[in-house]
Amino acid sequence: MIDASNQKFNLAIIGAGMAGMAAAVFAAKRGLSTVIVGSLVESWFTGGLIDLMGVHPIESGKSWQDPWAAIEAVVKDIPGHPYAHIPREDIKAALQEFYAFLNDAGLPYRFEDDRNSNLITAFGSIKTAHGIPQTMWPGVTALSDKSPCLIVDFKGLKGFSADLLAERLKEEWPGLRTLSIPSIYGDQVHEINPVPLARDLEIAEYRQKLAGLIKPHVKEVEFVGLPAVLGIHQPDKVIDELGEMLGKPIFEIPAMPPSIPGMRLKEAFLRFLPVNNVHCLFQKHVLKATPTSEGEFSLDIGRTEHEDSIRADAVLLATGRFLGGGLQSDHTTVTEPIFDLPVFQPGNRELWHGDGLFELGGHAINQAGLETDAMFRPLDPNGQPAFEKLFAAGIILAHQDWTRMKCGSGLSVASAYGTIKAIGGLMS
Ligand SMILES: Cc1cc2nc3c(=O)[nH]c(=O)nc-3n(C[C@H](O)[C@H](O)[C@H](O)COP(=O)(O)OP(=O)(O)OC[C@H]3O[C@@H](n4cnc5c(N)ncnc54)[C@H](O)[C@@H]3O)c2cc1C
């Protein structure tokens, strides 16, 4: 652990989810002295896919293959959407730099510049995303060609059933076969946790065992799909070797949490940040932020009680929404707990949710968040930046329902890039 107490930084990032971590990478590459504070929970990165923009308008459920056309339509229809603050070339630059970082960190992603790609999920649905882990990419090709394919599940691994998946997809992809294999640990094991399974598949002996169980069933298929548990640190090696043993290309299918692709993302950030001079105060929280008379910020850090203080010229709030704690609510109002910033929200509690749980247009509360200026600075009640050097990025931003619009990680990465560009501009 690096002792950051009494140190002064150019930038303090609050929140270590996708937005905070991406911002830390962008800041490090631009030489900003940076500290990041927040707890590491891999489920923040769940799925491992980079959604850029997939659905608009949400009430129609219209799905877009061209994310740029989708963003253009969103910005026209919802002028407050965070993408309205980022020119297209900056979103492209953000993605390019982010994918390059992942590649350098040993976690290559595949994407088509101007198209979303489709892949199947553990639920038997077809998902559209922009950035796809390389380990899942052959599944994009297989789905597009509707190639004969074997889907394999592990008996005892919960939340992934090859039969269920094939049954749900039988109209779109009739060429799916299924196989349920017994445990690679022997007959006595009834329940498998994906995390130790992924670790064990990095051991040659278990890989050989797995290949031996699948091999007799691959004669008439062109691809083999497995849940995303094929190694944590070296998934490409696991997949290449399995593919060689089976003589067929292998692909991973996004599965239920705990998410192995999420863990891989977390590991990629952890490999990069500390050695690139980012001070990492993980497992700690910002308990209180105080603006100083010099225009800086003093932050109180700790687990539950104050342990340290740090100072920074600029602060980036990347604390997420309700799940992450970036927004809080009582029975009447949504609040932002660190700076007490105004939160865009429905006029009263009655309006938070629609009548049905699966309301087509979503729920108004899921568009709550911070409104900002074009530099991602949260606004005060008069519509002016609350502080000159306070910024916000990620899903804490208002006017977007990332789960329904399918823009979670893309929006986080793009707004992180936008804030670092703005901060760099102010500091130069
Ligand atoms: C279950 C699930 C599935 C997902 N699937 C996809 C997907 O398929 N595709 C996709 O593109 N995106 C997906 N996402 C979204 C994506 O992974 C990110 O969650 C999203 O981009 C939002 O990132 P964020 O950093 O803004 O917020 P969050 O991910 O919510 O992170 C906010 C962080 O801030 C921390 N924090 C809050 N308050 C403080 C404080 N006072 N001090 C320090 N830290 C604080 C929280 O602990 C949290 O770690 C999924 C997310 C979840 C949860």
The ligand as an ORCA input file, in Angstrom:
! r2SCAN-3c Opt
* xyz 0 1
  C     -24.612     -6.758    -12.975
  C     -24.021     -5.802    -13.969
  C     -23.923     -6.172    -15.324
  C     -23.360     -5.300    -16.265
  N     -23.230     -5.679    -17.568
  C     -22.737     -4.805    -18.471
  C     -22.598     -5.161    -19.840
  O     -22.926     -6.256    -20.266
  N     -22.111     -4.232    -20.703
  C     -21.741     -2.974    -20.290
  O     -21.314     -2.158    -21.110
  N     -21.835     -2.636    -18.990
  C     -22.328     -3.514    -18.094
  N     -22.420     -3.165    -16.777
  C     -22.095     -1.796    -16.410
  C     -20.647     -1.500    -16.210
  O     -19.912     -2.609    -15.888
  C     -20.454     -0.416    -15.156
  O     -21.111     -0.795    -13.977
  C     -20.992      0.860    -15.615
  O     -20.261      1.214    -16.748
  C     -20.971      1.922    -14.543
  O     -19.708      2.218    -14.088
  P     -19.453      3.360    -13.023
  O     -18.007      3.280    -12.739
  O     -20.048      4.649    -13.454
  O     -20.311      2.963    -11.718
  P     -20.180      1.713    -10.770
  O     -19.830      0.530    -11.559
  O     -21.417      1.676     -9.955
  O     -18.932      2.050     -9.832
  C     -18.996      3.056     -8.850
  C     -17.955      2.787     -7.799
  O     -17.875      3.899     -6.923
  C     -17.701      3.420     -5.608
  N     -18.054      4.451     -4.618
  C     -19.287      4.961     -4.331
  N     -19.176      5.867     -3.329
  C     -17.862      5.939     -2.999
  C     -17.115      6.694     -2.038
  N     -17.686      7.560     -1.196
  N     -15.773      6.501     -1.965
  C     -15.157      5.631     -2.806
  N     -15.813      4.892     -3.733
  C     -17.151      5.048     -3.826
  C     -18.582      2.193     -5.555
  O     -18.211      1.357     -4.476
  C     -18.278      1.579     -6.926
  O     -17.152      0.754     -6.869
  C     -22.928     -4.034    -15.834
  C     -22.999     -3.674    -14.480
  C     -23.539     -4.540    -13.551
  C     -23.597     -4.114    -12.102
*
